[in-house]
Amino acid sequence: MGSERENVAVVTGANKGLGFEIVKQLCGQYPGLVYLTSRDSTRGLEACEKIRKLGLKVCYHQLDVTDSDSVEIFVSYCKEKYGEIDLLINNAGVLYHKNTELSRETLVHQIEETMKVNFFSLVNFTESILPLLKNGGKIINISSSSGHLSRIPGEELRNRIKSTDSVEELIKLMNSYLVACRNGEEIEGGWGDSSYVVSKVGVNSYTFILHRRLSAKDISVTCVHPGYVQTDMTGGAGQVSAGAAAALPVRLALAARAQGYVWHDGRAVPWDGPDPRGFIDGRK
Ligand SMILES: NC(=O)c1ccc[n+]([C@@H]2O[C@H](COP(=O)([O-])OP(=O)(O)OC[C@H]3O[C@@H](n4cnc5c(N)ncnc54)[C@H](OP(=O)(O)O)[C@@H]3O)[C@@H](O)[C@H]2O)c1
């Protein structure tokens, strides 16, 4: 570790889509080193090559957020090499498209995978790297319109989620969702029929809990709905290119401070207010 430490930014799931564009733009604008991480090294290194061909400098490390060994290796690497990091953008995510033909077993598997990647691993990775996050640092969680609290149909459940004030409590609640799914009781339990929604509502709840917890260290935690973006996740559909959508998280990353739930048009929206979407999911 040198005495003049450079700023270090880390982006998860960045070999393609929104994460790739976030890294690419940060490489041109962030005052420090930018780490493109990916679960598959070949895909990640190929992505880095594309950025280097633009004449930009990018750093790479393998990181599968669902793999505890991979998380430990990456965190140890950052600790040894830099001691601290300055910016974390949690972008890695999955979405299974609705298919009513699925067997219950397959559906439960998809629900578990969605919750594992989008919520549990985001929390686990963040908590693992948190001791390295510099005072005054920043975390940006790439959420979704699906993370708005109004997307949970059950009123009692919405109130429970809203009043959850610790990570432990939130994890317990999200585990209770998995139990409900295994028992085929998620609809009557008020969770609705989308594990993607539940995972992103979990991400938003975690964002606010963490922001409060880290305020003494002046670390800000933000969640962002990037819009309806043309990536593999949407099968290329969507209203904006990944490059255009990346501009907002990049702007928040470079801003002096960022917090709350930020909509793709840059508005901070109340998480527990009325649904800010237009009449069709993703159109606004
Ligand atoms: N596209 C939209 O309209 C939209 C809207 C709202 C929110 N979002 C959110 O934006 C984020 C990026 O999505 P995207 O649209 O860019 O989707 P994408 O093109 O499918 O990219 C997802 C990225 O996450 C990575 N990933 C998945 N599992 C991972 C794991 N276990 N460890 C590390 N990386 C993993 C993928 O890696 P592989 O290539 O190895 O699979 C890929 O790099 C997600 O959090 C998504 O929920 C997207």
The ligand as a Gaussian input file, in Angstrom:
#p B3LYP/6-31G(d) Opt

LIG

0 1
 N      -32.737000      -3.464000     -17.549000
 C      -33.704000      -2.845000     -16.879000
 O      -34.716000      -2.371000     -17.448000
 C      -33.580000      -2.682000     -15.386000
 C      -34.611000      -1.966000     -14.728000
 C      -34.520000      -1.787000     -13.354000
 C      -33.433000      -2.297000     -12.668000
 N      -32.443000      -2.994000     -13.321000
 C      -31.339000      -3.501000     -12.525000
 O      -30.109000      -3.097000     -13.116000
 C      -29.071000      -4.033000     -12.762000
 C      -28.315000      -4.429000     -14.022000
 O      -29.210000      -5.107000     -14.878000
 P      -29.040000      -5.158000     -16.458000
 O      -30.303000      -4.694000     -17.037000
 O      -27.769000      -4.539000     -16.858000
 O      -29.007000      -6.740000     -16.662000
 P      -27.963000      -7.708000     -17.405000
 O      -27.542000      -7.126000     -18.691000
 O      -28.632000      -9.042000     -17.378000
 O      -26.694000      -7.699000     -16.441000
 C      -26.725000      -8.282000     -15.172000
 C      -25.311000      -8.402000     -14.676000
 O      -25.336000      -9.006000     -13.373000
 C      -24.377000     -10.048000     -13.367000
 N      -24.613000     -11.070000     -12.353000
 C      -25.658000     -11.922000     -12.240000
 N      -25.442000     -12.757000     -11.211000
 C      -24.268000     -12.409000     -10.659000
 C      -23.485000     -12.901000      -9.589000
 N      -23.892000     -13.957000      -8.869000
 N      -22.314000     -12.299000      -9.290000
 C      -21.883000     -11.245000     -10.012000
 N      -22.542000     -10.767000     -11.068000
 C      -23.729000     -11.345000     -11.391000
 C      -24.425000     -10.614000     -14.779000
 O      -23.291000     -11.443000     -15.049000
 P      -23.334000     -12.616000     -16.181000
 O      -23.101000     -11.940000     -17.507000
 O      -22.227000     -13.495000     -15.744000
 O      -24.690000     -13.255000     -16.102000
 C      -24.434000      -9.310000     -15.562000
 O      -23.153000      -8.785000     -15.658000
 C      -29.787000      -5.201000     -12.073000
 O      -29.643000      -5.069000     -10.674000
 C      -31.241000      -5.012000     -12.478000
 O      -32.121000      -5.584000     -11.561000
 C      -32.495000      -3.183000     -14.669000

